[in-house]
Amino acid sequence: MAIYHRCWCSVRRAPTGQQIVAEALRTGWKVTIYGRQILPIHAQNAEITALEGTLQDEAQLHRAIQGQTVIVSVLGPSGMTMKDTPFPDFYRRVFRLMRELHVSRSLALSTFSVPHPRDRFSLPCSVLVGMLRVLGRSAWRNLIEVARAFDEDAQDLE
């Protein structure tokens, strides 16, 4: 009997997400990609299940998460300004669906804009985060609120 590990990736066109997908495929994972627009390279790969949907599309998110071993996300703000903060609600929705579908493991990447108790002081990082807070307040707010969603709503998940 073969055991297949299934990985759900919420990625954009960014190189980090593409590298994660490539590595998962290289190591034998079955990959489901969820995003607003599926790239032709993903749609043409038989090892990838590609599902299009928005951050709010709960039915498509349900389909994408069902049967997965791990949820991997590198999704977050890609610009300096945003009209609202859609990502925290998206992650809360994903966490709720993970519980419903008995998927307990997630992996998400963040930035040094999100403080952690074990962080050490770094002047360059502090300056960059300060600039983001001033020049890209809505993007910074999304990052902070996503971290809060993980802290408050994903405590029972790995």
HELIX and SHEET records of a PDB file:
HELIX    1   1 PRO A   15  ARG A   26  1                                  12    
HELIX    2   2 PRO A   40  ALA A   43  1                                   4    
HELIX    3   3 GLU A   58  ILE A   65  1                                   8    
HELIX    4   4 PRO A   86  GLU A  100  1                                  15    
HELIX    5   5 LEU A  123  LEU A  135  1                                  13    
HELIX    6   6 ARG A  137  ASP A  153  1                                  17    
SHEET    1   A 5 ILE A  48  GLU A  52  0                                        
SHEET    2   A 5 LYS A  30  GLY A  35  1                                        
SHEET    3   A 5 ARG A   6  SER A  10  1                                        
SHEET    4   A 5 VAL A  70  SER A  73  1                                        
SHEET    5   A 5 SER A 106  ALA A 108  1                                        
END                                                                             
